[in-house]
Amino acid sequence: MNLRAYLLVPIAALVFLPVGWYGYKFFAVTLDSVILSNTSGNNNGILVVGNASPPMVYKSFTSATNNFWIGRLTASAGNNEVVAFTNQRAVAIQNPVTWTSGVDTVKQALTGPITIDVSVWVVVGPFKTQSSLALDMQISAKSIWDQERMGVTFGAFDIHDATKNPAAATYKEFTDCSMRTAMQTAIGKDAGRINIYIVDLVQGILGRGQACGFGTDFVVVGSSAGAELLAHEIGHDFTLEHVDTLAADFDQTNVMYSASDTRQYFTEGQLFRAHLAGLSTLNWLYNARTGQPTRTCAQLDSSDTCPPIAKRIWADGAKYPPN
């Protein structure tokens, strides 16, 4: 068949391959593809699960456009899905994907970012100083989320002056989580949103924070907390755990490291859990993903339904490359 005949055949791509010592010929290559829409104009990434040789289990692809060529897949006996990531868009998942023996094109529309309203209660003043701290933490969290493709942003960020509340002196120091319910009753709590309390000391430390579990709607921070601490504590509200013990894959630059002033990175494995965990506040509190899949993935789970917590589409600095 000559070149003109090739051009009359529907194909996914044309490539040049060498033929002996005499030159090159066109060969038709049919590849499955993923096409994203409503992206943000930034670099895009996907994780793909399906049957291939070798099998694709959350294999990563990146693209400067909305289009990805991903090879040839057929349906696996287990999971078949595509998960998409980009800046300022919510993590998007298409499941199930019906891979066939033919040429498949998966179209995935992105939405978001997810907007969350929060309330801040300044329990220990000066109110003006601690309001500035709250705003610095908001700016830092949003910057990290935008850079790391969390796909979440703040809506209302209401700051309440509770310094004149008669109960404020009682809750100057947050000693342990047994105080949480009584403190919220005495100081105040806005329903349907994460409530953040700025006190003096958290468990004896000015710069400590506490979320009192995973998937809560609660954060308390000390009066000298670092600006990046809010992103860490809200990470717990999104069900993310500390990564200190996973020394081969994480260091203090990850947002979920327990004690750090250099937090800046999330892995895509963490973003997956933050969005898909049923206990994440994005789901049970904000109802931001109604009708979309949820998934129970423990921190150490790694399977065809749970990417490893350390899965990275993009590098996290020079130390942790894509994997």
C-alpha positions as CSV (number, residue, x, y, z in Angstrom):
1,M,0.0,0.0,0.0
2,N,1.3,3.5,-0.9
3,L,1.3,6.5,1.3
4,R,-1.9,7.9,-0.3
5,A,-3.7,4.6,0.6
6,Y,-2.5,4.9,4.2
7,L,-3.9,8.4,4.5
8,L,-7.3,7.0,3.6
9,V,-7.3,4.6,6.6
10,P,-8.5,5.9,10.0
11,I,-5.5,5.6,12.3
12,A,-4.5,6.9,15.7
13,A,-0.9,7.9,14.8
14,L,1.7,7.6,12.1
15,V,5.3,6.8,13.0
16,F,8.5,6.5,11.0
17,L,10.4,3.3,11.4
18,P,13.8,2.5,9.7
19,V,13.8,-0.1,7.0
20,G,17.3,-1.6,6.4
21,W,19.8,0.9,5.2
22,Y,17.7,2.5,2.6
23,G,15.3,4.8,4.5
24,Y,12.0,5.0,6.3
25,K,8.4,3.9,5.8
26,F,5.2,5.0,7.3
27,F,3.5,2.5,9.7
28,A,0.0,2.9,11.1
29,V,-0.1,2.6,14.9
30,T,-3.5,2.3,16.6
31,L,-3.3,3.4,20.2
32,D,-5.9,3.9,23.0
33,S,-6.2,7.5,24.1
34,V,-7.6,9.7,26.9
35,I,-8.9,13.1,26.2
36,L,-9.5,15.6,29.0
37,S,-11.8,18.6,28.8
38,N,-12.2,21.7,31.0
39,T,-8.6,21.7,32.0
40,S,-6.8,24.8,33.4
41,G,-4.2,25.3,30.7
42,N,-1.5,23.7,32.9
43,N,0.3,20.4,32.5
44,N,-2.0,17.4,32.9
45,G,-1.5,14.0,34.3
46,I,-3.4,10.7,34.5
47,L,-3.1,7.3,36.2
48,V,-4.4,4.4,34.1
49,V,-5.5,0.9,35.2
50,G,-6.2,-1.9,32.7
51,N,-4.9,-5.0,31.1
52,A,-1.8,-4.5,28.9
53,S,1.6,-6.0,28.5
54,P,3.0,-5.4,31.1
55,P,-0.3,-4.8,33.1
56,M,-1.1,-1.1,33.8
57,V,-1.7,-0.6,37.5
58,Y,-1.9,3.2,38.0
59,K,0.7,3.8,35.3
60,S,1.3,7.6,34.9
61,F,1.2,9.7,31.8
62,T,1.7,13.5,31.4
63,S,0.7,15.8,28.6
64,A,1.1,19.5,27.8
65,T,-2.2,19.2,26.0
66,N,-5.5,17.5,26.8
67,N,-4.6,14.4,24.8
68,F,-2.8,11.3,26.0
69,W,-1.7,8.2,23.9
70,I,-1.6,5.3,26.4
71,G,-0.8,2.2,24.4
72,R,-3.2,-0.7,23.9
73,L,-5.4,-1.9,26.7
74,T,-8.1,-4.5,27.1
75,A,-10.4,-5.1,30.1
76,S,-8.7,-6.6,33.1
77,A,-10.4,-9.0,35.4
78,G,-10.2,-6.5,38.2
79,N,-10.3,-2.7,38.1
80,N,-10.4,-0.5,35.0
81,E,-10.2,3.2,35.4
82,V,-8.6,6.6,34.6
83,V,-7.8,9.2,37.2
84,A,-6.9,12.7,36.1
85,F,-5.0,15.5,37.8
86,T,-4.2,19.1,36.9
87,N,-3.9,22.5,38.7
88,Q,-7.0,24.1,40.0
89,R,-9.3,21.2,39.1
90,A,-10.7,18.5,41.3
91,V,-9.2,15.0,41.0
92,A,-11.4,13.3,38.4
93,I,-12.0,9.5,38.2
94,Q,-13.7,7.5,35.5
95,N,-14.7,4.1,36.6
96,P,-15.3,1.7,35.1
97,V,-13.6,2.2,31.8
98,T,-14.6,-0.3,29.2
99,W,-11.3,-1.2,27.5
100,T,-11.9,-3.3,24.3
101,S,-9.7,-5.1,21.8
102,G,-10.3,-2.2,19.4
103,V,-9.1,1.4,19.6
104,D,-10.6,3.1,22.7
105,T,-10.9,6.8,23.4
106,V,-11.8,7.8,27.0
107,K,-13.2,11.2,27.5
108,Q,-13.0,12.8,30.9
109,A,-14.3,16.2,31.9
110,L,-12.7,17.9,34.8
111,T,-14.6,20.1,37.3
112,G,-13.8,22.4,40.1
113,P,-11.8,23.4,42.0
114,I,-13.9,22.3,45.0
115,T,-14.8,25.3,47.1
116,I,-14.9,24.9,50.9
117,D,-16.1,27.4,53.4
118,V,-14.4,27.5,56.8
119,S,-14.7,29.4,60.0
120,V,-11.9,30.7,62.2
121,W,-12.4,31.4,65.9
122,V,-9.7,33.6,67.5
123,V,-9.8,32.4,71.1
124,V,-6.6,34.0,72.3
125,G,-5.6,37.5,71.0
126,P,-4.6,40.0,70.1
127,F,-7.4,39.6,67.6
128,K,-5.8,41.7,64.9
129,T,-2.5,39.8,65.2
130,Q,-4.2,36.4,65.1
131,S,-6.5,37.3,62.3
132,S,-3.3,38.1,60.3
133,L,-2.0,34.7,61.2
134,A,-5.2,33.1,60.0
135,L,-5.0,34.9,56.7
136,D,-1.4,34.0,56.2
137,M,-2.3,30.3,56.8
138,Q,-5.1,30.6,54.3
139,I,-2.8,32.1,51.6
140,S,-0.2,29.4,52.3
141,A,-2.7,26.5,52.1
142,K,-4.2,27.8,48.9
143,S,-0.8,28.2,47.3
144,I,0.2,24.7,48.2
145,W,-3.2,23.3,46.9
146,D,-2.8,25.2,43.7
147,Q,0.8,24.2,43.1
148,E,0.2,20.5,44.1
149,R,-3.1,20.0,42.1
150,M,-5.2,19.4,45.2
151,G,-8.2,20.9,43.3
152,V,-9.6,22.6,46.4
153,T,-9.9,26.3,47.2
154,F,-11.4,28.4,49.9
155,G,-14.8,30.1,49.6
156,A,-16.0,31.9,52.7
157,F,-13.1,32.4,55.2
158,D,-15.0,33.8,58.2
159,I,-12.9,35.0,61.2
160,H,-14.8,35.3,64.5
161,D,-13.5,37.3,67.5
162,A,-14.0,35.0,70.5
163,T,-11.4,36.7,72.7
164,K,-14.1,38.4,74.7
165,N,-16.1,35.2,75.2
166,P,-16.2,34.4,78.9
167,A,-15.0,30.8,78.1
168,A,-11.9,32.0,76.2
169,A,-9.6,31.8,79.3
170,T,-10.7,28.2,79.9
171,Y,-9.5,27.2,76.4
172,K,-6.3,29.3,76.3
173,E,-4.5,26.0,76.1
174,F,-5.8,23.0,74.2
175,T,-4.3,20.0,76.1
176,D,-6.0,17.1,74.5
177,C,-8.9,16.1,72.2
178,S,-11.2,15.4,75.1
179,M,-11.7,19.2,75.2
180,R,-12.9,19.4,71.7
181,T,-16.7,19.1,72.1
182,A,-16.9,21.3,75.2
183,M,-14.7,24.0,73.6
184,Q,-16.8,24.1,70.5
185,T,-20.0,24.3,72.5
186,A,-18.6,27.2,74.6
187,I,-16.7,29.1,71.9
188,G,-18.9,28.4,68.9
189,K,-19.1,26.2,65.8
190,D,-20.5,26.9,62.4
191,A,-22.3,23.9,60.9
192,G,-21.4,22.4,57.6
193,R,-17.8,23.6,57.4
194,I,-14.4,23.0,59.0
195,N,-14.0,25.1,62.1
196,I,-10.5,26.3,63.0
197,Y,-9.6,27.6,66.5
198,I,-6.6,29.7,67.3
199,V,-5.5,29.3,70.9
200,D,-2.3,30.0,72.7
201,L,-0.8,26.5,73.3
202,V,-1.7,23.2,71.7
203,Q,-0.5,20.4,74.0
204,G,2.1,22.8,75.5
205,I,3.5,24.1,72.3
206,L,2.9,27.5,70.6
207,G,3.4,26.3,67.1
208,R,1.5,23.0,67.2
209,G,-1.8,22.0,65.6
210,Q,-4.3,19.2,66.1
211,A,-7.2,17.9,64.1
212,C,-8.3,15.2,66.6
213,G,-8.4,12.4,64.1
214,F,-8.8,11.8,60.4
215,G,-11.8,13.1,58.5
216,T,-12.9,15.5,61.2
217,D,-14.3,19.0,60.7
218,F,-12.0,20.4,63.4
219,V,-8.6,22.1,63.6
220,V,-6.9,23.9,66.5
221,V,-3.6,25.7,66.1
222,G,-1.3,27.5,68.5
223,S,-0.6,31.2,68.5
224,S,2.8,31.0,66.8
225,A,1.9,28.4,64.2
226,G,3.8,28.4,60.9
227,A,1.8,29.5,57.9
228,E,1.9,26.1,56.3
229,L,0.4,24.3,59.3
230,L,-3.2,24.8,58.2
231,A,-2.6,22.8,55.0
232,H,-1.2,20.0,57.1
233,E,-4.1,20.0,59.6
234,I,-6.8,20.2,56.9
235,G,-4.9,17.3,55.3
236,H,-5.9,15.3,58.3
237,D,-9.5,16.4,57.8
238,F,-9.1,15.0,54.2
239,T,-8.0,11.7,56.0
240,L,-4.3,12.0,55.2
241,E,-1.9,10.5,57.8
242,H,1.6,11.4,58.9
243,V,4.3,10.1,56.6
244,D,7.3,10.2,59.0
245,T,7.7,6.4,59.2
246,L,7.9,6.1,55.3
247,A,11.4,7.4,55.2
248,A,12.3,5.9,51.8
249,D,9.5,7.9,50.1
250,F,9.0,11.0,52.2
251,D,10.8,13.7,54.1
252,Q,10.0,17.0,55.7
253,T,9.0,18.6,52.4
254,N,5.8,16.6,52.3
255,V,2.8,18.5,53.7
256,M,1.9,15.5,55.9
257,Y,5.2,15.3,57.7
258,S,4.5,15.7,61.4
259,A,6.9,18.5,62.3
260,S,8.3,20.7,59.5
261,D,8.6,24.3,58.3
262,T,9.4,23.2,54.7
263,R,6.1,21.6,53.8
264,Q,5.2,22.0,50.1
265,Y,4.4,18.7,48.3
266,F,1.6,16.2,48.0
267,T,1.9,13.0,46.1
268,E,-0.8,11.9,43.7
269,G,-1.3,8.9,46.0
270,Q,-2.2,11.4,48.7
271,L,-4.5,13.4,46.4
272,F,-6.3,10.3,45.4
273,R,-7.1,9.4,49.0
274,A,-8.0,13.0,50.0
275,H,-10.7,13.0,47.3
276,L,-12.0,9.5,47.3
277,A,-12.0,8.6,51.0
278,G,-15.6,8.4,52.2
279,L,-14.5,9.9,55.5
280,S,-12.8,12.9,53.9
281,T,-14.6,16.1,54.7
282,L,-14.8,16.7,50.9
283,N,-17.3,13.9,50.8
284,W,-19.3,13.7,54.1
285,L,-19.2,17.3,55.1
286,Y,-19.1,19.4,51.9
287,N,-20.8,16.8,49.7
288,A,-18.5,18.0,46.9
289,R,-18.4,14.7,45.0
290,T,-22.0,13.6,45.1
291,G,-22.5,10.6,42.8
292,Q,-18.8,10.0,42.2
293,P,-16.9,6.9,43.4
294,T,-15.4,6.7,46.8
295,R,-12.7,4.3,47.9
296,T,-11.3,3.0,51.2
297,C,-7.5,3.0,50.8
298,A,-5.4,2.7,53.9
299,Q,-2.0,4.5,53.9
300,L,-0.1,1.4,53.0
301,D,-2.6,-0.1,50.6
302,S,-1.3,-0.7,47.0
303,S,-3.5,-2.6,44.6
304,D,-5.5,-2.1,41.4
305,T,-8.0,0.0,43.3
306,C,-5.5,1.9,45.5
307,P,-2.4,3.6,44.2
308,P,0.6,3.6,46.5
309,I,0.7,6.6,48.9
310,A,4.0,7.5,47.3
311,K,2.7,7.4,43.7
312,R,4.0,10.5,41.9
313,I,3.1,11.6,38.4
314,W,5.4,14.7,38.8
315,A,8.6,15.0,40.8
316,D,8.5,16.3,44.4
317,G,11.8,18.2,44.2
318,A,15.1,16.6,43.1
319,K,14.9,13.8,45.7
320,Y,11.6,12.2,44.6
321,P,11.2,11.6,40.9
322,P,8.0,10.5,39.1
323,N,7.3,6.8,39.6
